[in-house]
Amino acid sequence: MLLCDHFRDTCIFAGSNSGPAGFISGYLHPSRRDTFFVWQVAVHPRFRRKGLGIGMLKHLIRRPAFHSVSYIETTVTPSNDASRNMFYSLAGELKTHCIEEICYPAELFGKDAHEDEVLLRIGPFRLSEN
């Protein structure tokens, strides 16, 4: 709730009659105002595979705060197929590309097993065309 309050232009909460359904937090990149960075996407298990995540993303990027946004970035581990598929689907719906590069290699996370964090960059896109 705090993030939706402090960053209300770039975060979204979805609820249902039975409680929370989904949440996305993100921010406009401080040095690249044409880029929206998605920090976290959470969808309650009852609402997964129903398009809620991609629906919330599409709703967010149509807000007035996103008028100059033409790229979306996020980091995802290689094994997180659900997130990867959602972001690639969004790229398809926006009729643009999704490129990948290692953002934070696994060794930066210390001795505990952690995968690479892969940067996904979607764009460029123009909202008026989608």
N, C-alpha and C positions, 0 to 999 in steps of 0.2 A: 504494500500500500504506500509505503514511503517513496519508493521509486516512481510510482504513478502520480504521486503528489508533487514531488520535486522536479520530475522530468516528464510532466504530463503530455508534452508534445511528442515525445519519442518512446513512450512506453504504453502498453495496452493491457487491460485485464478483461477477460471474458468470463461471465458467470452464467449459471443455469439455475433452475428452480431448486436443484439439489446441492448447490454450492459452487465453488470455483471450478472453472473448466480449463482456463488457459491464461498464460501471461507471457508477454515479451518485454524485455528491457533492452534499451539501446540508446545511442546518442549520436549526434552529428559530430563527425571527426573534427577535433579542434583546429587542425591545420589544413584540412581539405573539406570545405563546407559542402562540396558536391557528393560527399560520402556519408552514408548512414552505417554505423557499426552496430550490428546486432550482438548484444552481450549474452543474452540468454533467451531460450525459447522453452517454455514448460507447458505441456498439455497433460491434463489428468488422464489416466489410463482409460476411463470410460469414453473419452472423446477423441482418442487417437484413431488415425486412419479414416477420419471423416472430413478432412480438409480444414480443420480449425486453425492449425498453425499457419498455413499459407494464407488463409482468409484474414487472420489478424495482421500478417505482414502486408498484404495488399491494402487493407484498411489504413494501416499506419502511413504508408508511403503516399497516400492520397490526401493527407492532412496538409494544411497550409505551410507548416514548418518545413515541408519537404519540397517546396517549389523549385529549389535549385539542386536537388539531389538527382544524380544520374548513375550512382554506383551504390551497391550494398556490399558490405564486407562482414565476415564472421570468421571465427576459427572453429574447426571441427576436427575431432580425432578420426583417423582413417577407419576405425571400426564402427563409427556411429552412422550406420547406414540410413536410419530414419531421418536424421538431420540432413545428411548429404542429399538424399533423395528429395526432401522438401525444398532445399535451396536450388537444386538443379531443375526441379519442376517450376519454381518461381522464375528462374532464368528463361525457361521455355515460354512461360506465359507472358513474360515481358519481351519476348522475341529478341533475346540478347545472349551473350556468352557467360559462362562461368569458368574462370581460370583458377588454378590452384598453385600454391607454392608453400613450401615449409615456412611457417612463421616462427615457431619455437620448437627446435629439435628436442627430442626426448631427453637427451643428456642434460639439458638445462634444468630439469626437474629433480635432479639428485638421484640417489641410489634406488628409491622406490620405483617400481615399474610404472611408467607413464608413457603413453604414445606421443608421437609428434603432434603438435597443434598445427593443422594445415589451414592456411588462409584461403578462404573462398572469396573471390571478387566477382560480383555480378554486374555486368554493364558493358558499355553505357546503355542507358535506356532513357526514353522520354515519356513521361506519364501521360502527356496529352495524346500520345499515339496508342496507348494501351487501355 
